[in-house]
Amino acid sequence: MTQNDATTPDAEPSEDEVFEQKAVRLAKRERLLAERADAAGGPYPVTLPITDTIPELRERFGELEVGAETGVRAAVAGRVVFSRNTGKLCFASLQAGDGSRIQAMVSLAAVGEERLQAWKDLVDLGDHVFVAGEVISSRRGELSIMVSDWQIAAKAVLPLPNLHSELSEETRVRNRYLDLIVRERARSTVIARARLNASLRATLGGHGYIEVETPMLQVQHGGASARPFITQSNAFDTELYLRIAPELFLKRAVVGGIERVFEINRNFRNEGADSTHSPEFSMLEAYQAYGDYNQMADLTQQMVQNAAIAITGSTEVTLSDGTVYDLGGEWPRISMYESLSEAAGQAITPETSVEALLALAEANEVPEPAHATHGKLVEELWEHFVKGSLDRPTFVMDFPLDTSPLVREHRVKPGVVEKWDLYVRGFELATAYSELVDPVIQRERFVEQAKLAARGDVEAMRVDEEFLRALEHGMPPSGGMGMGIDRLLMAITGLGIRETILFPLVK
């Protein structure tokens, strides 16, 4: 049995089998080139007389009765994902990019002996082919085209993987194009991500936000505590950083009078990679003049819930493992210090000493963070004692001052700042601040960060004179938020981060 006679190989082909199949297919390519020397023909024609798409035909003729003939001529192209050749009649399933399929029936009576034999000799699984003919329903009730004309649209010189066997995660990630051909979930995830981004833009647009673009190459990294990627500009003969966040440029826009501004962007952080982290990732950041972190919480809840509805039709989402998670309703807002105190069984406040926090960490086998400060220890202890107990989406409010150098101090609670993190399904999804707009205090905070950097903290911020100069021209009271796009899709679908990113970085 040849490959053309079977639906797919019984197992994944070995390297030797792939090499052999490639040689056979390259020979077919040479034959097509020899037979169709004109530029419009051959194995890779520049254009084809396509008049229809497979999804359109399925929408229009999907309810045909068994054996029905329409008298309608259609001309489509698709990838061959099934092929069965018999004596006088060949069958092939053609797949469109969205996964929809239509059957092509190539008969001796309709195309003649020469073209029927050419189909048998030249068409392989994985090829893109153009077919034209009458739309019918086969004797088995399958929507089909009775082919009167056909042509190779793109010759595949490597075989497809087994369409009936699940691809390994490594294959899916490294060869996403194969994943998209083979797996419906891969295609639906791409569509879901597009709907998510459109929903975010629609929600923000409905609140009067303007979308902008800020630099990805920066002379000084800032806007978050993270290790940057470093590169070199030949034109400027200077060291540059891939941005870790767009925050400091978006705030410049607010200073300039764009009072509601957002960006959906790519960020780069030279750190670890795991099921929730990628060195390159997408993020939404938004800033609102005369807003605060409470208003940003309201906005974020609305954006997440609207995105869930756009993707699934409901705020009750079914995750990849089949469990149902409720993103609806009003989400609780809890205090970091109060929830930690309750869970740890002792009062922990902004005045609690580093020594007392270290003792608590040691007693509970919580690893000491690098360059330990009060704030870093409080956050580590909170993750140990509280994070795992959160079932509902939850805003964790009011963080330590020393870990939040860009955030305004709390208006009534000394020693904390007006910042929240949103936790959904056990991971941090978003964060927001009442922004620090006093340039004098901001300079002091940057100086403290610079001292940490001098002591070896690679994630500490540097003094950014250009940003401080912008603040000195007056930035109105503002709220700002940031949310990972990849993580938002994870929260709605239950997939890992390497599934939600179309082409993730792999070693």
N, C-alpha and C positions, 0 to 999 in steps of 0.2 A: 504494500500500500504506500503510495507517495504522499507527501505532505498535502497535496491538493485534494486527496481523497478523504482526508480525515478532518475532524473538527479542529483539533489541536493535538500536539504531541502528548503522549501518555505521561511524560515527566519532563522536568526542565532539561533542555539539551546540555550535554557536556561541552567542554571547550572544543574538543575535536569535532563534535557534531555541528557546533556553531560555525567552525572554520569551514567544514564541508558545505554546509548550507549557504554560507556567504559566497563561496566559490561558484556554486551552481547559480545563485541569483545574479552574481556579477556577469556570468556568461549570458544570462537572459537580458541583462541590461545592454550588453554589447550587441546582441541580436536586435533589440529594439532600436538601438542607435543606427545599425546598418540598414534596417528596413524602413526607418523613417528619418532620413537624413535632414529633412527640412526642420527649421527651428521650431515650428509649431508642434511637431510630433515627438517621437522618441519616448524615453522613460520619464521625462520631466517636462511636459509641455508648459508653455508659458500661460496659456489660458484655455478654457473649455466652455462649451455652450451650455452652461448650467442654467436652468430656468426655475428650479424648485429646491427645497431643502427637505431632508428626511423628517425633521420635526413637523414641518408644515404639512407634508403628505400624511403623516400619522394623525394629525389633528383633523384633517379634512376627510380622510377615508378610513379612519380607524374602526368604524363600525360596519364595514362591508360584510355581506353575507358570504358564506363559504362558496367558493367557485364563481363569485360575481365578477363581471367585466364592466369597466366604466367607460371605455371609449376615450378616456383622457390620456394624453401623452404627457409624460414627465421626463425631466432630465436632471439627474442628481449625481453627486459624488460622495463617496464615503470610504472608510477603511474596511478591508476584508477581514472579518474576525471569525468566519466559519466558511468552509468550502467543502462541497461534496460533488464529485464529478461522476456521472454515469454515462452510459453510451451516447445517447442523443440529447441529454438534458443535464445541465450543470446548475447547481444551486450555490448561492453565496449570501451571507449576511453582511450587509454594509452598515457600518456604525458611524454616526455623526459625532461631533465633538461633545455633545451633551449626553452621549450614551444611547440615544434612541437609534433604532435599527429598522431596516427594511430589507426584504429578501429580493435578490436579483435572480431571475430565471433565464438562463442562456440556452436556447434550444436550437437544434439543427434546422428546424423549419423556419425560424425567425432570422437567424444570422448566417446560415449557410455553413457548409462543411469547413471551409478554410478558417473562418473566424471562430467557429466552435473549437477547432483544434488549437488555434492560437490561444484561446482562453485557457484551455487545458495545459498548454505548454508554458505559458508566460505568467499567469496570475498566481501569486502565492499569498498565504496568510500574512497580513500586515500591509499589503499593498493598498494604496489609494487608487480606486478605479472610478471612472465616469461611466454611467449607463443611461440609456434613453430608451423609452418604450412605453407600452400601455400599462396603466395602473390596474391591477387585478387583485383578487383574493384567491389564494391557491386552494387546492382540494383539501388541504388541512386547515384552511381558514387564515393563512398567514398573509398579511399585506405584502404585495410583491409588485415588481416591475417585470413584465415580460419583455426582455431586452431585444431591441432591434438594432442597436448600435452601442458599442462600448469602446473604451480606450483606457490605457494605463494613465493615471493622473500623477502618481509618484511611486517609483519602484523602491520597495524596502529591501535592502541588501542584508539586513540582519533579521532573524526570526523573532516573533513575539514570544513572550513567556507563556506558559500554560495558563489559559484563561480560566481553567477550572481549579487551579491550585492557588492558595493565598500566597502573595509575595511576602518575603521576609521584610521586617522593618528596615533592615539595612538596604535592601533593594529599593524599597519604596522611597526612602530618603535620598539615596544617591541617584536614582533614575526616576525622578518624579514624573517624567513624561510617560514612562511605562505604567506607573501607578495610575495616572489619569486615564490611560487607555483601558486598563483592566478593571479598576475598582470604582464602583459607583460612589462610595463614600468619599473618595479623593476628589471627584468632580463636584459633589455636593458641598464639600468644605470650601472650595474656591468660590462657589456661588454664594455660600453663607457669608464669607468674608466680605464680598462685594456688597451684599445687602446690609451688613453691619456698618461698613463705612458710609454707605448712603444714608442709613438711618441716623448715624451720629451727625452727619452734616445737616440733615433735615432738622433735627432737634435743635442744634445750635443756631442754624439759620432762623428758625422760628423764634428764637430769643434775641435776634439782632446781632449775632456774632459774625465777624468777618474773617474769612480764611486767608492766611498769608503764608509765605515761605521765608525761612530764616537760614543762615549759613550752616552747612554741614562741615565745612573746613573752617576752623577757628584758630586764631593766634593764641587764645587762652581758653582752656576748658573750664566750664562752670555750670551751675544750675542744679547740680546733684553731687553727692559724695560717691565717687566711683573712679576706678583706674582707667585712664583714657588710652586709646590707640594713638600712636605718634607717627607722623609722616613728614615728608620734606617737600617743600615747594622749590623747584628749580628756578621758576620765573622770579620769585621774590627772594630767593636764597635765604629761606627761613624755615624753622621748624613749625609745623602745624599739627593741630589735634583734630581727630574726628569727634564730632560733638557727642557729649554724653547726655545733653538735654538742651532744648531750645529756650529755656526759661528766661535767661538774661536778655536775649534779643526780643522776645515777646513783650517783656516788661518795658523795653525801650519803645516799642510800638504804643504801649499804653501811655507812656510819658508824652509821646508825640500826638496823642489825641485819638488814637484808635481804641475806644474805650471798652469794646467787647471784641476780643481777638482770639483766634485759635489756629492751631496747626496740627495736621496729622503727618507725622514725620518718621524718618529712620534715625535711630540712635545707636551708638556703638560704645560698648563698655568692655574693657579688656580684662574680663573676669571669668569665673567658672561657667560651665554649661551643664545643665541638668534638665529634669523634666519640666521645670518652670522658668528656666533662664536660658537665653541665647545671647552670644556676644553682639549680634546685630538683631534689632527688634524694632517694631513699629509702636509709636506712642502718640496719644492725643494730649495736647496741653491747651488749656483755655484760661483766659484772664478777663476779669470783669471789674471795671472801675466802679467804685462806690458799692462794691459787694464785699462779703466776708466768707469765712469757711463754712458757715451755716447755709448760706445761699448756694455755695458750690456743692454741698452735700445734697441739697434738693435737686439741683441740676443733674448731678451724677446719677442719682437714683432714677430719674426720669430717662436719662440717656440709656442706661443699662436695660431698663424695662422695655423701652421702645425698641431697642436692638433685639431683645429676645422675641418680641412680637413680630418684628420684621423677618426674623429667621425661621421661627417655629410656629407663629400664629398665636402664641400664648406666653404668659410669664411663668407658667409651669412647664419647665423644659425637661425633655427626656434625654438623659446623658448616654454616652456611647456604651456604657455597661448595662443600660436598661433602667436604671434608677431614675426617679422623678425628683427634681429639685425646684423649689418654689422661690422665684425671684420677685413675686408680687408683694403688694401691701407696703406699709411703712416699715423701714428698717430701723432696728434699735441703734441707739447711740450711747456708748458706754465710755467712762473715764478710764484712761490707762492706769493711773495711780490707784483709783478706787477699786477697779477690778483686780489689779495685782494684789493689793492689800487683802482683799477678801479671799482670794485663792491661796495666798501664801500664809494666811493666818496671823499676820502681823502688819502693823501700820507702816507703810512706805510712802514717804512724801518727798518733795523736792529738797528738803533739808536732810534727808537720810544720808549718812556719810558713805563714802566709797568703801571704807573698811567694813561697815555693816553689810553693805550689799555684797562685797566679796565673800564675807562669811556665809551669807545666805546662799550664794551661788555654790560655794564649796560644799555646804551641807546637803545640797540637792543635786550635786554632780552636774552643775551647769558650767560649761567651759568658760573660762575667763576670756573676754574679747581682747583682741590686740589693742594696745594703747587705751586701756580701760579708763573710762570716765564714768561719772554718775549716770549720765544719760545712756551710754552704751550698756551699762550693767542693768539699768531698769528695763531697757528694751529686750535684752536677752532673757531676763527673768520673766518678763511678761509673756514672751513667746513660750517659755517652758511651762508656766503655770496656767495660762489663760487661752492661748491661741487654739489649742486642740479642742476646747470645749464649745467653740462657736459653731452653732448649727445654721442659723439664719445669716444672711448677709448683714454685716455689722460694721458700723462706723466706730472706730476706736479713737477717742478724742483726747486732745491736750497732752502733748508730748514734752519730754525734757527739753530745756532750753539749749543745752550744749550740743545736742545732735541736730539742731534745726537752725542753721545760721542765716537762713533767708526768711525766717518767719517772725511775725509780730508777737511780742509777749502778750499773754492772756490779759484781757481787760480787767479781770477781778481776781484771778488766781496767780499769786506771785510764784516765780520759779518755773512756770510752764509756758508753752507757746500755743497759739491757736492753730493747731494742725490736727488733721485726722488721717488715718489710714483706713481704707475699706477692705475688709476681709470677706471673701466669698469662697466657700468650699475649701477652707483651710489655707488659702494663699492670699497674699496681698494683691489686690486688683488695682487700686487707685489711691492717690493721696491728694490732699488739698491744704492750703494755708489761708489765713488772713495775712496778706503779704506785708513784709517789713518794708516801709517806704521812707523811713527816716535815714538820710544818707550818713549822718554822723554815727548812729548806732550800727548801721550796716558796715561801715568801715571798721568799727571796733570788732564786730563779729568776724570779718575777713582776717583781721590781724590775728585773732585767736586761732582761726583755722590755719593760718600760715605758720604759727608756732607748732601746731600739731604736725604739719607737713615737714617742718624742719627736724622734728623728732622721729621722722620716718613713716608717718601715716600717709600712705600713697593715695588714699581716698580723700584726703582733706582738700578744701578749696584754697585757691590763691587769691591775693588781693587783685581785684579787677578794677583798674582805674577808669577805664572807659565806661563800665557800667555805673560806677559811683558818680562819674561826671553827669551821666544821664539822670540819675536820681537827684542830683543837686539842682537840676532844673525843675524839679517838682513832679512827683508821681502821686496821683490821687489815691485815697484809701481803696484797696482792691482785694478781691479774692482770686485765687488761682488754683487750678487742679491739673493733675496729670493721671493718665490711665493707659495701661498697656493694651494695645489692640489685640495682640496675640493672646494675652491672658483673658481678655474679655471673651474672645471666641472659645477659649478653653472653658470658661465659666458656663457658657451657654451650651456647649456640645459635650463636655467631658473628655475631649481629646487632649493629648500631650502637646507641648509647644512645637515639637518637630513635625506634628501633623498640621497644626494651624498655620505654620509658615510654609509657603509654597515651595521655596527652594532654600532650606536651612543650611547653614554653614556646617560642613562635615570635614573631618580630617582625612 
